[in-house]
Amino acid sequence: MHPLFIFERVYFNYTKTTMKNKPLLILGVGVLLFIAVVSYRAYPAENIGKTQYSAAALTALQNEYDFGTINMKDGTVSRLFEVKNDGAEPVVVTNVYTSCMCTSAFVTDALGKKSGPFGMPGHGGASARANITIGVGEIARVEAAFDPAAHGPSGVGLAERSIYLETNSKALPTVELKFRAIVVR
């Protein structure tokens, strides 16, 4: 058999088969397109991974603290901050992070569940994702832990650090808790 004859036979059989299935192919593509449009409208891309906004806000009972003078050799110092939901609906803390790798944070909700450690984004492997719900009238405790020796012998002097709580609150989306210390050797 001549190779050209084989090619013609295969080609024409393929087009005949394809032409018979063309309505089925068009129907299949149409169904897939319909499913894609319905899925997109039901779950828009901008809503994926987002929490619904809350009209309530968290208020810090004290948002600043001064450790005074601390010695590097004495090790890590910590302070408990409290945040309260005075609103009419729950607030979700979505992310918690610190301003420096020498600081870590832990959040304990009203039920006593402790989350953390949270740290500086991109350093130390600590995740910022929190997903902590603070109900109406509830208080959460945020522990700030500061290691004055984290920067080595040259890390003396005034240190000012912050812990950030990102929430789903429309009124106050980020709560900042600050502390300072004078570090000596």
Helices and strands as residue ranges (DSSP letters): H 3-42, G 45-47, E 58-60, E 64-71, G 72-74, E 77-85, E 91-98, E 103-108, E 114-118, E 129-134, E 139-146, E 157-167, E 174-184
